[in-house]
Amino acid sequence: MRNAIRRNRFTLSIIAGVVSCLTTTSTVIGQGGGPLPYRPGIDVTDYAITLDLPERGTSIAGRAVLTVRRWGAVDTLALDLVALKVDSVLVDEKPVTFARTDSLVRIPIGHVVGDSFSVTVRYAGEPKDGLIIRTDSSGRWTAFGDNWPNRARNWIPSIDHPSDKATVTWTVRAPSVRRVVANGELMEETPLAGPPGSIPRTLTRWRESRPISPYLMVIAAAPLVYYDLGRDGCGVGEFSSCVRQSVYVFPESRDFLPGPFSHAAEMVRLFSELIAPFPYEKLAHLESSTRYGGMENAGAIFYADAPFRRRTMQPGVIAHETAHQWFGDAVTEREWSHVWLSEGFATYFEALWVERFAGDSAFRDEMRRIREEIFKAPEVASRPVIDTLQTDLMALLNTNSYQKGGWTLHMLRSLVGDSAFFRGLRSYYLANRHSTALTDDLRRAVEASSGRPLGWFFDQWLRRPGFAEVTTSWRYEASQRRVIATVAQGGRFGAYRFPLTVSITDAAGKERRATIDVPAAANTTIVVPVQLDAAPRGVAFDPDVRVLAAFQAR
Ligand SMILES: [Zn+2]
């Protein structure tokens, strides 16, 4: 998602509201040193969720049928569900006696024979969060799911953790004036028979046939109008050769369209070409009540409504959320501390869209701007990108996960070259698509594609705080007709190892380049391997903006 206020030529997204909900989770450390699975021995493979939405008020009624697989000795299933009243629980369609706390439903499963069974939970009440129900100043009732990071549990009985992905079917009964949109493919829209004089109601069913994490499982129910992005919305899809794209907005936003969405097709085409076919049944973009600037729900991206109303929405946020469909949604970080695998990728792929459609110098400007943000962020100086000690999940939405994560990909690309970089990303994606991954999965994929050990690179940029602080100088050695460069690294974050491009403007005004390997040392003197005829006019370091270093010339 995007939740920062960013202003530049390509992107502008406005925070939807003050982020006030601080969520904490505790991490249990296993004997092997890594965190234990969130619910060991249990895997939900499918959710079939039926919701009845009211004409007014915030009370909903739900029935969730979970298909559960058990792979360990577990005799109680603990489902996350906050506050709502549970009326009944069935296991394999037989009633069981369950226990309720404010945040869990504890269900006995010790008697179940076999390793697969169904659990049906009937529940009702007013969700405190997760499903945002509002009535606007014109009296319009709206509901939008907004689950990141673990707010699905406010309205969906679930194993509410990104590691447990499942397919989902949504069946929603609501007044017919509202349009219901959700993940996946539209299966059914049927008017319901009601008593004479009653408000007409419609049943809408959507089916997501790819497993997704609960934080991405959403519905929208609001008086939205549909805008088809048409044949231009065709790219390359996993389901068909054509990705159907559309926008759903409130009627007063209709004349803003297609606006920034006129770039939606080229974004899907670019990311499909760089990585793999688009992973979901369709891609809808919605004006919504999300608290974020944009939220990458699988196949149904929800955006803040203010940039629609003000007509200020820019394509950058669309590129970011669209990139998440591959990274974050289809390949999901298994542990929250690896959230850079989602946000760092979305940040960098937004920049790759700039590179493709605005050119190299715009891309360099974008990477320079992002680098400046990294230098200024206190969390970059104090904590690593993979921050296993941070238990406040909202605090992980920071410059480390986004900007420094994105910059790490940028440096990985420079280190191994475009071909090995994108081959590595593709094999990482294809090996973990519709599943989950950790940073080592990415490391191994790029090690295989480049044939180089990269443990030092990932440790250096992701497992320790800070960035390189480099003081450069050079002199021309007339006897050898070469430039001698010296690189001194600051003590604040220690020394880093990186390739450094040196651009020499020779006496004739011609640019000559060489890339030297700078070791992780306090002081390095390197002969730049460029043969000159005379003293150069000038020497520049890192002309392509490829090192996460604050450079100073001595
Ligand atoms: Zn994001």
Boltz pocket constraint, residues with backbone or C-beta under 6 A from the ligand:
constraints:
  - pocket:
      binder: B
      contacts: [[A, 1], [A, 2], [A, 294], [A, 296], [A, 320], [A, 321], [A, 324], [A, 342], [A, 343], [A, 346]]
      max_distance: 6.0
